[in-house]
Amino acid sequence: MRGSAGGIGGARVGGARAARGGGRRSVAILLLAVAAAVIATLAAAATSGAIAAPAGGKIGAVGAESQYANVIGQVGGKYVQASAIMSNPNTDPHSFEASIAVARQVGNAQLVVQNGIGYDAFMNTIESAAPNGTRKVIDVQRLLGLADSAPNPHLWYDPAAMPRVADSVAAALSAIQPSHKAYFAANAAAFNASLARLTAAISSFKSAYPGVAVAVTEPVADYLLTALGADNLTPWAFQSDIMNGVDPSPQNVAAQRALFTGHKVRALLYNQQVTDTLTESLINLARQNHIPVVGVYETMPEPGYDYQTWMQAEVRDLRAAVAAKTPTEHM
């Protein structure tokens, strides 16, 4: 997650790869330095009268990440106008820069779904700057009962998480428009039922390749790997350092390299949205040792995917790597 915030109005708050070494402490200091100006600017934007409500009486809803916006759209259907704050699968979501337009978008939303665990902390800043007593906020971290210290923020990769998000979205939308409660409940049930193919693919993989050894560059897909029954041999400290933009220790780098030179793993999963010199060198080392490389995404690849087909594709690509040594470096 490389720190915990975005930026507002062109001020970046959050570490890209070039900021490695600063870590969470420097991010927190930078956030404090700009917070006062951010809040004043966003408060003015929120009260300027320039915020337009969705047309046709639709509920304005925002997903901080595109995968959450996609679920909102599937549950809300024709009665909701859902949009995503972070939706570009070709960029690093951790160096996201929120703008005044984003502030207006969030300020006008009747429903917001955000991840939590520091992944999208900029949302809290915006919400505080543009208070709305009727706005409903679903924080997935809180929904799942996770502590702020939870080490892995990529909650959407947990197959058990999104059904709970869908049900919570249906409940929130029903509170906003009670006359459409049955419609929202039916759509949530349809969404949850549609995950049966993903569940079956996970079960099939787990049965066919129990405890298969894999490596990762960072813990983007770790929750899914756990569900698949895979044995992730990459040291957690290495994963965490890469995620947070910190240089891993030489010992952990050596341990990671040994997984490839010693042919101890059958696939390498890497965050294809964010690489640096170290991760590129590991990808090349895996290739040289004929270990297939699988790219995973932090935000939903678009167009052509919804949440369900995205997760199914991730499982399919890993299975191709393990079963046939077929790499899928980019979806």
C-alpha positions in Angstrom: 0.0 0.0 0.0 3.1 2.3 0.1 1.8 4.7 2.7 -1.8 5.6 3.3 -3.1 8.6 1.4 -3.7 10.3 -1.8 -3.1 13.9 -2.6 -5.5 16.8 -3.1 -5.3 19.6 -5.6 -2.1 18.5 -7.1 -0.3 17.8 -3.9 0.7 14.1 -3.8 0.3 12.4 -0.4 1.4 8.8 -0.7 4.6 7.1 -1.7 5.2 6.1 -5.3 8.2 3.8 -6.0 10.5 6.8 -6.3 9.8 7.7 -2.7 11.1 4.4 -1.4 12.7 4.8 2.0 10.3 7.4 3.3 7.7 4.9 4.6 4.5 5.6 6.5 6.1 8.2 8.8 7.0 10.5 6.0 3.6 10.1 4.4 1.9 11.0 7.7 4.1 14.1 8.1 3.2 15.2 4.6 -0.5 14.6 5.2 -0.4 16.7 8.3 1.4 19.5 6.4 -1.2 19.8 3.8 -4.3 18.8 5.7 -5.4 22.3 6.8 -5.2 23.7 3.2 -7.0 20.6 1.9 -9.9 20.9 4.2 -10.4 24.6 3.6 -10.3 24.1 -0.2 -12.7 21.1 -0.1 -15.1 22.8 2.2 -15.3 25.7 -0.2 -15.8 23.4 -3.1 -18.5 21.5 -1.3 -20.5 24.6 -0.5 -20.0 26.5 -3.7 -23.2 25.3 -5.3 -21.3 23.8 -8.2 -22.1 20.2 -7.2 -24.7 18.6 -9.4 -27.0 15.8 -8.2 -27.5 12.7 -10.4 -30.2 13.1 -13.0 -33.5 11.2 -12.9 -33.7 10.8 -9.2 -30.9 8.3 -9.1 -28.8 7.7 -6.0 -25.4 9.2 -6.4 -22.8 6.6 -5.2 -19.1 6.5 -5.1 -16.6 3.6 -4.8 -13.2 4.7 -3.8 -11.8 1.9 -5.9 -13.3 0.7 -9.2 -14.1 -2.8 -7.9 -16.3 -1.4 -5.2 -18.0 1.0 -7.7 -18.7 -2.1 -9.9 -20.5 -3.9 -7.0 -22.5 -0.8 -6.2 -23.5 -0.6 -9.9 -24.6 -4.2 -10.0 -26.6 -4.0 -6.8 -28.1 -0.5 -7.5 -28.9 -1.1 -11.1 -31.2 1.5 -12.7 -31.7 3.4 -9.5 -28.1 4.3 -8.9 -25.4 6.3 -10.6 -22.2 4.8 -9.4 -18.7 6.1 -10.1 -15.2 5.2 -9.1 -12.5 7.5 -7.7 -9.5 5.2 -8.6 -10.2 3.3 -11.8 -7.1 3.3 -14.0 -5.6 -0.1 -14.0 -2.4 1.2 -15.7 -1.4 3.5 -12.8 -0.2 3.0 -9.2 -3.2 3.5 -7.0 -0.9 4.4 -4.1 0.3 7.6 -5.7 -3.3 8.7 -6.6 -3.9 12.4 -6.5 -7.4 13.4 -5.6 -8.7 16.7 -7.1 -11.4 19.3 -6.4 -13.6 17.4 -8.9 -13.1 14.3 -6.8 -14.0 16.2 -3.7 -17.2 17.4 -5.3 -18.0 13.9 -6.4 -17.6 12.5 -2.9 -19.3 15.5 -1.3 -22.4 15.0 -3.4 -22.6 11.2 -2.9 -25.4 9.7 -0.9 -23.4 6.4 -0.6 -19.7 5.9 -0.4 -17.9 2.5 -0.2 -14.2 2.7 0.7 -11.6 0.1 1.6 -10.0 1.3 4.8 -6.8 0.1 6.5 -5.1 3.2 5.3 -5.5 2.2 1.6 -7.7 5.2 0.7 -7.3 7.4 3.7 -7.8 10.5 1.5 -11.5 9.6 1.5 -11.7 10.3 5.2 -10.1 13.8 4.6 -12.7 14.6 1.9 -15.6 13.3 3.9 -14.5 15.4 6.9 -14.1 18.5 4.8 -17.5 18.1 3.2 -19.7 16.7 6.0 -23.1 15.3 5.1 -25.4 14.0 7.8 -27.4 11.8 5.4 -24.4 10.3 3.5 -23.9 6.6 4.2 -20.3 5.3 4.3 -19.4 1.7 4.1 -15.9 1.1 5.3 -15.0 -2.4 4.2 -12.4 -2.7 7.0 -15.0 -2.0 9.6 -17.6 -4.2 7.8 -15.2 -7.1 8.1 -14.3 -6.3 11.7 -10.6 -5.7 11.0 -8.2 -3.7 13.1 -6.3 -0.7 11.8 -3.2 -2.8 12.2 -4.4 -5.4 9.8 -1.3 -6.0 7.6 -2.9 -6.5 4.2 -5.3 -3.9 2.8 -6.2 -5.7 -0.4 -9.6 -6.8 1.0 -11.4 -7.3 -2.3 -9.2 -10.4 -3.0 -10.8 -12.2 -0.1 -13.6 -14.2 -1.7 -15.7 -13.9 1.5 -15.5 -10.1 1.5 -17.6 -9.0 -1.5 -20.8 -10.8 -0.7 -20.8 -8.9 2.6 -20.1 -5.7 0.7 -23.0 -6.4 -1.7 -25.4 -7.1 1.2 -24.3 -3.9 3.0 -24.7 -1.9 -0.2 -28.3 -3.2 -0.7 -29.1 -2.3 2.9 -27.7 1.2 2.5 -29.5 1.8 -0.8 -32.7 0.5 0.7 -32.4 3.0 3.6 -32.0 5.8 1.0 -34.8 4.6 -1.3 -37.0 2.3 0.8 -39.5 1.8 -2.1 -36.9 -0.1 -4.0 -35.7 -2.3 -1.2 -36.9 -5.6 -2.9 -35.1 -4.6 -6.1 -31.8 -3.9 -4.3 -32.1 -7.1 -2.3 -32.7 -9.2 -5.4 -29.7 -7.6 -7.2 -27.5 -8.4 -4.2 -28.7 -12.0 -4.1 -28.0 -12.2 -7.9 -24.5 -10.8 -7.4 -23.8 -13.3 -4.6 -25.1 -16.2 -6.7 -22.9 -15.2 -9.6 -19.9 -15.8 -7.5 -20.6 -19.5 -7.6 -18.3 -19.9 -10.7 -15.4 -18.2 -8.8 -16.1 -20.4 -5.7 -16.0 -23.5 -8.0 -12.8 -22.4 -9.6 -11.2 -21.9 -6.3 -12.4 -25.3 -5.0 -11.1 -27.0 -8.1 -7.7 -25.4 -7.9 -7.4 -26.2 -4.2 -8.2 -29.8 -4.9 -5.9 -30.2 -7.9 -2.9 -28.4 -6.5 -3.0 -28.5 -2.7 -0.3 -26.5 -1.0 1.3 -25.5 -4.3 4.3 -23.2 -3.7 4.3 -19.7 -5.1 6.1 -16.4 -4.7 4.8 -12.9 -4.8 6.4 -9.4 -5.0 3.8 -7.9 -2.6 0.6 -9.1 -1.0 -1.9 -7.9 -3.5 -3.5 -11.4 -4.1 -2.5 -13.0 -0.7 -6.1 -13.4 0.4 -7.0 -15.2 -2.8 -3.9 -17.4 -2.5 -4.9 -18.4 1.0 -8.4 -19.4 -0.3 -6.7 -21.4 -3.1 -4.7 -23.3 -0.5 -1.4 -22.1 -2.0 1.8 -21.9 0.0 3.2 -18.4 -0.4 7.0 -18.8 0.3 7.9 -15.1 0.0 8.9 -13.7 3.4 6.2 -11.5 4.8 8.7 -8.8 5.6 9.8 -8.7 2.0 6.2 -8.4 0.8 5.4 -5.7 3.3 8.5 -3.7 2.4 7.7 -3.7 -1.3 4.1 -2.8 -0.6 5.2 0.2 1.6 8.0 1.4 -0.7 10.8 0.4 1.7 14.0 -1.3 0.6 13.8 -5.0 1.8 16.8 -6.3 3.7 19.6 -8.0 1.8 18.7 -11.2 3.6 15.1 -11.1 2.4 16.1 -10.2 -1.1 18.5 -13.2 -1.1 15.7 -15.5 0.3 13.3 -14.3 -2.5 15.9 -14.9 -5.2 16.6 -18.4 -3.9 13.0 -19.3 -4.5 13.7 -18.9 -8.2 17.2 -20.1 -8.5 16.4 -23.1 -6.4 13.1 -23.8 -8.3 11.2 -23.9 -5.1 8.1 -22.2 -6.5 5.8 -22.9 -9.5 4.7 -19.3 -10.2 5.5 -15.7 -9.4 2.7 -13.3 -8.9 3.5 -9.6 -9.2 1.6 -6.4 -9.1 1.5 -5.4 -12.7 0.4 -1.9 -11.9 3.6 -1.1 -10.0 7.1 -2.3 -10.6 10.6 -1.0 -9.8 14.1 -2.0 -10.5 14.1 -4.7 -7.8 10.7 -6.3 -8.8 11.7 -6.2 -12.5 14.9 -8.0 -11.6 12.9 -10.7 -9.8 10.6 -11.1 -12.7 13.5 -11.5 -15.0 15.1 -14.0 -12.6 11.8 -16.0 -12.6 11.8 -16.0 -16.4 15.4 -17.2 -16.6 14.5 -20.1 -14.4 11.4 -21.0 -16.4 9.0 -20.1 -13.6 5.9 -18.6 -15.1 5.0 -15.0 -14.1 1.4 -13.9 -13.4 0.4 -10.3 -13.3 -2.3 -9.3 -10.8 -4.2 -6.0 -10.5 -5.0 -3.8 -7.6 -7.8 -2.0 -9.3 -10.2 -3.8 -11.7 -9.0 -4.0 -15.3 -11.3 -2.2 -17.6 -13.0 -2.5 -20.0 -14.4 -5.9 -20.4 -14.4 -7.1 -16.8 -16.7 -6.9 -13.8 -15.6 -8.0 -10.3 -16.7 -11.6 -10.9 -14.9 -12.1 -14.2 -11.8 -10.3 -13.0 -11.4 -12.7 -10.0 -12.2 -15.7 -12.2 -9.5 -14.6 -14.6 -6.9 -14.3 -11.8 -7.6 -17.9 -10.8 -7.6 -19.1 -14.4 -4.2 -17.4 -15.0 -2.6 -18.9 -11.9 -3.9 -22.3 -12.8 -2.4 -22.0 -16.3 0.9 -21.1 -14.7 0.9 -24.0 -12.3 -0.6 -26.6 -14.6 1.1 -25.8 -17.9 3.9 -23.3 -17.1 2.0 -20.7 -19.1 2.7 -17.1 -18.0 0.1 -14.3 -18.1 2.1 -11.2 -17.3 -0.7 -8.8 -18.4 -4.4 -9.6 -18.4 
